[in-house]
Amino acid sequence: MLVDSHCHLDFPDFAEELDQVVARAHDAGVAVMQTICTRITKFDQVKDLAERYDDVWCSVGVHPHNVESEGIAAPDTIVALAAHPKVIGIGETGLDFFYDHSPRDEQRRSFRNHIAAARETGLPLIVHTREADDDTMEILEDEMGKGAFSGLIHCFSTSRELAERSLAIGFSISISGIATFNKAQELRDIAADIPLDRLLVETDAPYLAPVPHRGKRNEPSFVVDTARLLADIKAISQQELADVTTHNFFNLFSKASWPTN
């Protein structure tokens, strides 16, 4: 059994065959998926999708790309929406200084509001960071000093320093199909050193399809290929990698229920 800890099943890419996508995931041994909210204004669609499938869970939050268009959600708003029984995480939130689709100060304020909501709800924070490692960690470390909260760096693809600082504050790290790319040796080297009890696996579908599917639309069933690579990197069996990352998911996202069959 595997878990795709981060995908976007509400995106239009899946609209025409969502049932088949979920069925293919189950057939591949991916028993649980978390579909991630990127806009508060789209939360009802995300929530409805999670309600439609027993083994699909969701988050609530505003992606840093969308902060300017969505506005900076107040912590109380995020907390209220997170009360839904299918919501198991806060985000994705964070900082993206590569595209700068939203002003950086607004991204920072949104990030801190999501952290406040994670702290209040006890739900883990799902962090996106791109070309913003120092700012991301300064905010996380500063906020951790105000009161503990849990979380993870999703789709990790950056520096060893970010990995070490994230682990030092108790965060987990989720690896995507990027690790399978030919030019990702540095990422594979970092992944080899991530403690097994802090490791999760994801697709970020519909983006970043792993080898051998690169160039195609990604989907949750493809998380198997990333997990296979991670098992090789860790020199453990694929079964052990699946068991460990699945337990890590449910330990972190503890509001989610284990599948019943």
C-alpha positions in Angstrom: 0.0 0.0 0.0 1.2 3.5 -1.0 -0.1 7.0 -0.3 0.1 9.9 -2.8 0.5 12.6 -0.2 0.1 15.5 -2.6 -1.9 15.7 -5.8 -4.4 18.1 -7.4 -7.4 15.9 -8.5 -9.7 19.0 -8.8 -7.6 20.4 -11.6 -9.2 20.4 -15.1 -6.6 17.9 -16.3 -8.6 15.1 -14.6 -12.2 16.3 -15.2 -13.0 13.9 -18.0 -11.8 10.7 -16.3 -11.5 11.2 -12.6 -13.1 7.9 -11.7 -10.6 6.1 -13.9 -7.7 8.0 -12.5 -8.7 7.0 -8.9 -9.3 3.4 -10.0 -5.9 3.2 -11.7 -4.3 4.4 -8.5 -6.0 1.7 -6.5 -5.0 -0.9 -9.0 -1.4 0.2 -8.7 -1.5 -0.2 -4.9 -2.0 3.5 -4.1 -4.8 3.2 -1.6 -4.9 6.8 -0.3 -4.5 10.2 -1.9 -4.5 13.8 -0.6 -5.8 16.3 -3.0 -4.5 19.8 -2.2 -6.3 23.1 -2.1 -4.7 26.0 -3.8 -7.5 28.6 -3.7 -10.0 29.2 -0.9 -12.5 30.1 -3.6 -12.2 26.6 -5.0 -12.4 24.8 -1.6 -15.9 23.6 -2.1 -14.8 21.7 -5.3 -11.9 20.2 -3.4 -14.1 19.2 -0.5 -16.8 17.8 -2.7 -14.2 15.7 -4.5 -12.8 14.3 -1.3 -16.3 13.5 -0.1 -16.9 11.5 -3.3 -14.1 9.0 -2.6 -13.6 7.2 0.7 -9.8 7.2 0.4 -9.3 10.7 -0.9 -8.6 13.4 1.7 -7.9 17.1 1.2 -6.3 20.2 2.6 -7.4 23.9 2.7 -5.2 26.8 1.8 -4.0 29.3 -0.8 -0.9 28.6 -2.9 1.6 31.5 -2.9 1.0 32.0 -6.7 -2.7 32.8 -5.9 -2.3 35.1 -2.9 -2.8 38.3 -4.9 -5.9 37.1 -6.7 -7.4 35.3 -3.7 -6.5 37.8 -1.0 -4.8 36.9 2.2 -7.1 34.5 4.1 -7.5 35.2 7.8 -6.5 32.4 10.1 -10.0 32.2 11.4 -11.3 31.5 7.8 -8.8 28.7 7.3 -9.6 27.2 10.7 -13.3 27.2 10.1 -12.9 25.4 6.8 -10.5 23.0 8.3 -13.2 21.7 10.6 -14.6 19.6 7.7 -14.0 16.0 8.5 -12.2 15.4 5.2 -9.6 18.2 5.7 -6.4 16.8 7.1 -3.8 19.5 6.3 -3.3 23.3 6.0 -2.0 24.6 2.6 -0.4 24.4 0.3 1.2 27.6 1.4 4.7 29.1 1.5 6.8 31.3 -0.8 7.5 31.2 -4.5 10.1 33.8 -5.6 10.8 32.1 -8.9 7.6 33.2 -10.6 6.6 36.0 -8.2 3.0 35.7 -9.3 2.1 37.5 -6.0 3.9 40.3 -4.2 6.5 38.8 -1.8 5.2 40.7 1.3 1.7 39.3 0.7 3.1 35.8 0.3 4.9 36.2 3.6 1.7 37.4 5.4 -0.4 34.6 3.9 2.3 32.1 4.9 2.2 33.3 8.5 -1.6 33.2 8.6 -1.5 29.6 7.4 1.0 28.7 10.2 -1.3 30.3 12.7 -4.2 28.1 11.4 -2.0 25.0 11.6 -1.0 25.8 15.1 -4.7 26.4 16.2 -6.1 23.3 14.4 -3.2 20.9 15.1 -3.2 20.0 11.4 0.1 19.8 9.6 1.3 22.6 7.4 2.0 21.8 3.7 4.8 24.1 2.5 5.7 25.0 -1.1 9.1 26.8 -1.5 10.9 27.8 -4.7 13.8 30.2 -4.9 12.9 31.3 -1.3 14.7 28.8 1.0 16.2 31.4 3.4 12.9 33.3 3.7 10.9 30.2 4.1 13.1 28.8 6.9 13.3 32.2 8.7 9.5 32.3 8.8 9.2 28.7 9.9 11.9 29.0 12.6 10.5 32.3 13.9 6.9 30.9 14.0 8.1 27.7 15.7 9.4 29.9 18.5 5.9 31.2 19.0 4.4 27.8 19.5 4.9 24.3 18.0 3.2 23.1 14.8 3.9 20.2 12.5 4.3 20.1 8.8 6.3 19.1 5.7 8.2 20.5 2.8 6.3 19.2 -0.2 7.9 18.3 -3.6 11.4 18.8 -2.1 13.8 19.7 -4.8 16.3 22.2 -3.4 19.3 22.4 -1.1 20.7 20.2 1.6 20.6 23.2 4.0 16.8 23.4 3.5 16.4 19.7 4.2 18.6 19.9 7.4 16.9 23.0 8.7 13.4 21.5 8.0 14.3 18.3 9.8 15.7 20.3 12.7 12.3 21.9 13.4 10.6 18.5 13.3 9.3 18.7 9.7 9.0 15.8 7.3 10.0 15.9 3.6 8.0 14.7 0.7 9.8 13.5 -2.5 8.2 13.7 -6.0 9.0 12.4 -9.4 11.7 15.1 -9.8 14.0 12.6 -8.0 13.7 10.3 -11.0 15.0 12.9 -13.5 18.4 12.3 -15.1 19.8 15.6 -13.8 18.6 15.1 -10.2 21.6 13.3 -8.7 22.0 16.0 -6.0 18.4 15.5 -5.0 18.9 11.8 -4.8 22.0 12.2 -2.7 20.0 14.4 -0.2 17.1 11.9 -0.2 19.5 9.2 0.7 20.2 11.0 4.0 16.6 11.9 4.9 15.6 9.8 8.0 13.2 7.1 7.0 10.7 8.2 9.7 10.5 11.7 8.1 10.0 10.6 4.4 6.8 10.8 2.4 6.2 10.4 -1.3 4.0 12.3 -3.7 3.2 13.0 -7.3 2.1 16.7 -7.3 -0.1 15.5 -10.2 -0.9 16.6 -12.8 2.7 18.0 -12.8 6.2 16.4 -12.7 5.5 12.9 -14.0 8.3 10.6 -13.0 10.5 8.6 -15.4 9.3 6.5 -17.4 6.2 8.7 -17.8 8.0 12.1 -18.1 6.3 14.4 -20.5 2.9 12.9 -19.8 0.2 14.2 -17.5 1.1 12.9 -14.0 -1.4 10.9 -12.0 -1.4 9.3 -8.5 -0.7 5.8 -9.9 2.7 7.0 -11.0 3.8 7.5 -7.4 4.8 3.8 -7.6 7.7 4.8 -9.8 9.0 7.4 -7.4 8.7 5.0 -4.5 10.6 2.3 -6.4 13.5 4.8 -6.9 13.5 5.8 -3.2 13.6 2.1 -2.2 16.7 1.7 -4.3 18.3 4.9 -2.9 17.6 3.7 0.7 18.7 0.1 -0.1 15.5 -1.3 1.3 12.7 -3.3 -0.3 9.8 -1.7 -2.1 7.5 -3.2 0.5 9.4 -1.6 3.3 9.5 1.8 1.6 5.7 1.5 1.1 5.1 0.5 4.7 7.3 3.3 6.1 6.0 6.1 4.0 2.4 5.0 4.5 2.9 5.0 8.3 4.6 8.4 8.1 1.7 9.8 6.2 -0.8 8.7 8.8 1.4 9.7 11.7 1.7 13.2 10.3 -1.8 13.6 8.8 -3.4 11.9 11.9 -6.9 13.1 11.2 -7.1 10.8 8.1 -8.4 7.3 8.6 -6.7 4.2 7.4 -8.5 2.5 4.5 -11.0 -0.1 5.6 -10.1 -2.6 2.8 
